[in-house]
Amino acid sequence: MKKLIFLFALAVVTLTATQNSYAQNYKMPVPSIDAKGKITDAKGKHIGWVTSDGIIKDAAGVKIAHIDNAGNALDAATGKNLGKASKNGTYLYHVNSGETDSLTISVPMNGICEVKDKDGKTVLSVHENYKQYGACALHCLQMKNEHKNMKMK
C-alpha cells in the first residue's frame, strides 16, 4: 500500500513539473518600440522615444539624433554622421575600430518587425510604424546609455 501511495505521489509531482516546464517563456526578452514610439530595454525600462519623422530622444525628452531625408543618422549636438538608415530598415553603423556593422529588419508579422544582428540574433522588436528608424534609435540610445562614443564621419 505504501508503494502504491509513493508511486501515485511521484506521478503527480512528475506531471506537475512537466506542465510547468512547458509554461516557461522560451524567448529571451529583447528591447522594443511600441506603436507610440516608446523605446524600452530588455528589462522593460523606458530609455527613449522615436518619432515617425526620425527624431530620436532619450527618456528625458532630449533630442540626441535625427534621420535626415537621405537616411543619414545625424548627432543632434554635432551634426556628424552616425550611420545610415536605409528605406528597408537596415541600419549601417560605424564603430570606434573603423569597421562598419549592420542591423537588418524582418517583414512585419502582426504589425511587429524583428531587428537582427549579423549573426541572425533578434536584438529588437519594433512596431511597423517605426521600422525604418527603429534599429538606428536603439543603437543611438544604447550607446548613449553606456556612455560609449561612436565613430562619426
Summary of the structure (lengths in Angstrom):
residues: 153
radius of gyration: 21.4
end to end distance: 79.6
largest distance: 80.8
contacts: 417
relative contact order: 0.16
helix: 24%
strand: 33%
